[in-house]
Amino acid sequence: MLYEWHSDQSSARLAAVPTRTPEDFDRHWADILSNPEVLARIIQLDGAAVGYLVSFIRDRRRWLGYWISREHWGCGLASAGVALFLNIETARPIHAAVAKHNRASRRVLEKAGFRVMEEGIHEVQGERIEELLCVLA
Ligand SMILES: CC(C)(COP(=O)(O)OP(=O)(O)OC[C@H]1O[C@@H](n2cnc3c(N)ncnc32)[C@H](O)[C@@H]1OP(=O)(O)O)[C@@H](O)C(=O)NCCC(=O)NCCS
């Protein structure tokens, strides 16, 4: 299910994440979910999984990530999910990296109180992506 969401081309382009083979993807997520410092939640709509939220440590900082399956975009799920998740993930500061072109995600972060900390360039499979590093203090 997560692999299906991530292999959707529009979603992957928006999020600016590398595409992975199913095996790499499973390994990547097995590593994430076996880490006790990770907090992850599935978003359900009428009993069906439609997205996820995750918080994890990288480079000694805590980061937030989220994904909504494409057929459920634009219904407020990311905004509502992030707001609820930040009540259970109370570590601050918490960071988020967002591609500059990902306007929906920028808005989700803005509504949750994140502010832009710095701008950078992130290389994804040979493509240079402008990204914003955001923080909720
Ligand atoms: C980005 C993503 C999480 C947004 O999820 P969503 O559930 O559709 O978002 P919401 O419906 O909660 O709303 C997003 C906000 O962005 C706004 N928005 C949506 N598309 C927009 C666009 N192209 N330009 C500007 N604002 C936009 C919406 O109007 C809404 O703001 P509002 O509440 O002020 O009206 C979803 O597209 C996704 O999962 N994408 C692939 C993975 C990804 O990008 N993850 C985030 C990585 S940082």
Ligand as a Chemical Component Dictionary entry (heavy atoms), coordinates in Angstrom:
data_LIG
# 
_chem_comp.id                   LIG 
_chem_comp.type                 NON-POLYMER 
_chem_comp.pdbx_formal_charge   0 
_chem_comp.three_letter_code    LIG 
# 
loop_
_chem_comp_atom.comp_id 
_chem_comp_atom.atom_id 
_chem_comp_atom.alt_atom_id 
_chem_comp_atom.type_symbol 
_chem_comp_atom.charge 
_chem_comp_atom.model_Cartn_x 
_chem_comp_atom.model_Cartn_y 
_chem_comp_atom.model_Cartn_z 
_chem_comp_atom.pdbx_ordinal 
LIG C1  C1  C 0 1.212  17.491 -0.021 1  
LIG C2  C2  C 0 0.060  16.603 0.459  2  
LIG C3  C3  C 0 0.486  15.928 1.770  3  
LIG C4  C4  C 0 -1.173 17.481 0.693  4  
LIG O1  O1  O 0 -2.177 16.664 1.230  5  
LIG P1  P1  P 0 -3.730 17.098 1.184  6  
LIG O2  O2  O 0 -4.456 16.177 2.108  7  
LIG O3  O3  O 0 -4.182 17.161 -0.226 8  
LIG O4  O4  O 0 -3.648 18.568 1.809  9  
LIG P2  P2  P 0 -4.867 19.391 2.447  10 
LIG O5  O5  O 0 -6.108 19.006 1.717  11 
LIG O6  O6  O 0 -4.807 19.223 3.932  12 
LIG O7  O7  O 0 -4.575 20.920 2.156  13 
LIG C5  C5  C 0 -3.434 21.469 1.722  14 
LIG C6  C6  C 0 -3.535 23.000 1.687  15 
LIG O8  O8  O 0 -2.785 23.375 0.522  16 
LIG C7  C7  C 0 -3.617 24.102 -0.364 17 
LIG N1  N1  N 0 -3.206 23.723 -1.707 18 
LIG C8  C8  C 0 -3.424 22.569 -2.358 19 
LIG N2  N2  N 0 -2.855 22.613 -3.579 20 
LIG C9  C9  C 0 -2.258 23.822 -3.657 21 
LIG C10 C10 C 0 -1.504 24.474 -4.679 22 
LIG N3  N3  N 0 -1.225 23.871 -5.832 23 
LIG N4  N4  N 0 -1.053 25.723 -4.423 24 
LIG C11 C11 C 0 -1.298 26.346 -3.255 25 
LIG N5  N5  N 0 -2.005 25.770 -2.256 26 
LIG C12 C12 C 0 -2.473 24.528 -2.476 27 
LIG C13 C13 C 0 -5.035 23.708 -0.023 28 
LIG O9  O9  O 0 -5.946 24.695 -0.464 29 
LIG C14 C14 C 0 -4.924 23.605 1.495  30 
LIG O10 O10 O 0 -4.864 24.896 2.100  31 
LIG P3  P3  P 0 -6.172 25.579 2.790  32 
LIG O11 O11 O 0 -6.584 24.636 3.868  33 
LIG O12 O12 O 0 -5.676 26.899 3.271  34 
LIG O13 O13 O 0 -7.229 25.685 1.713  35 
LIG C15 C15 C 0 -0.308 15.508 -0.612 36 
LIG O14 O14 O 0 -0.429 16.113 -1.849 37 
LIG C16 C16 C 0 0.738  14.386 -0.704 38 
LIG O15 O15 O 0 0.717  13.434 0.057  39 
LIG N6  N6  N 0 1.675  14.539 -1.682 40 
LIG C17 C17 C 0 2.698  13.521 -1.923 41 
LIG C18 C18 C 0 3.648  13.374 -0.711 42 
LIG C19 C19 C 0 4.141  14.692 -0.187 43 
LIG O16 O16 O 0 4.311  15.662 -0.920 44 
LIG N7  N7  N 0 4.408  14.699 1.125  45 
LIG C20 C20 C 0 4.914  15.884 1.790  46 
LIG C21 C21 C 0 6.381  15.954 1.642  47 
LIG S1  S1  S 0 7.029  17.447 2.391  48 
# 
loop_
_chem_comp_bond.comp_id 
_chem_comp_bond.atom_id_1 
_chem_comp_bond.atom_id_2 
_chem_comp_bond.value_order 
_chem_comp_bond.pdbx_ordinal 
LIG C1  C2  SING 1  
LIG C2  C3  SING 2  
LIG C2  C4  SING 3  
LIG C2  C15 SING 4  
LIG C4  O1  SING 5  
LIG O1  P1  SING 6  
LIG P1  O2  DOUB 7  
LIG P1  O3  SING 8  
LIG P1  O4  SING 9  
LIG O4  P2  SING 10 
LIG P2  O5  DOUB 11 
LIG P2  O6  SING 12 
LIG P2  O7  SING 13 
LIG O7  C5  SING 14 
LIG C5  C6  SING 15 
LIG C6  O8  SING 16 
LIG C6  C14 SING 17 
LIG O8  C7  SING 18 
LIG C7  N1  SING 19 
LIG C7  C13 SING 20 
LIG N1  C8  SING 21 
LIG N1  C12 SING 22 
LIG C8  N2  DOUB 23 
LIG N2  C9  SING 24 
LIG C9  C10 SING 25 
LIG C9  C12 DOUB 26 
LIG C10 N3  SING 27 
LIG C10 N4  DOUB 28 
LIG N4  C11 SING 29 
LIG C11 N5  DOUB 30 
LIG N5  C12 SING 31 
LIG C13 O9  SING 32 
LIG C13 C14 SING 33 
LIG C14 O10 SING 34 
LIG O10 P3  SING 35 
LIG P3  O11 DOUB 36 
LIG P3  O12 SING 37 
LIG P3  O13 SING 38 
LIG C15 O14 SING 39 
LIG C15 C16 SING 40 
LIG C16 O15 DOUB 41 
LIG C16 N6  SING 42 
LIG N6  C17 SING 43 
LIG C17 C18 SING 44 
LIG C18 C19 SING 45 
LIG C19 O16 DOUB 46 
LIG C19 N7  SING 47 
LIG N7  C20 SING 48 
LIG C20 C21 SING 49 
LIG C21 S1  SING 50 
# 
